[in-house]
Amino acid sequence: MPRYYFDIHDGELLVDDEGTQCADLEAAREKVIVSFQDVGGWITPADGDDQRVSVTVRDEAGRRVYTGTLTFTGSRLGEPASS
């Protein structure tokens, strides 16, 4: 079974040196999507209203084969303009 590596970037790069065995690229893609349930917890109010967390998948040869990005964008509505 092939091994895939899941690198996380949220302003800093967290490189996956161990990897995870997945049946194929589709299974690795599904793992990225499911991981966003946990990765979403990394988005905090202290980091502002424009945040992104990306997960990039590398194959055993080190080639980037898939990427997914979770984006949070917040906007205050109805507040008077500051002078």
HUSULVEN-V835646 format. One record per pair of residues at least 12 apart in sequence whose C-alpha atoms are under 7 Angstrom apart, sorted by sequence separation. I is the first residue (numbers start at 1). J is the second residue. If there is no record, write none. Layout:
I_J, I_J
//
This chain:
55_67, 56_68, 6_19, 54_67, 55_68, 5_19, 54_68, 55_69, 4_19, 5_20, 54_69, 3_19, 4_20, 53_69, 54_70, 3_20, 4_21, 52_69, 53_70, 3_21, 4_22, 52_70, 53_71, 2_21, 3_22, 52_71, 1_21, 2_22, 51_71, 52_72, 1_22, 2_23, 51_72, 1_23, 2_24, 50_72, 51_73, 32_55, 49_72, 50_73, 4_28, 49_73, 50_74, 49_74, 49_75, 32_68, 10_52, 10_53, 9_53, 10_54, 9_54, 8_54, 9_55, 8_55, 7_55, 8_56, 6_55, 7_56, 6_56, 7_57, 6_57, 5_57, 6_58, 4_57, 5_58, 4_58, 5_59, 4_59, 3_59, 4_60, 3_60
//
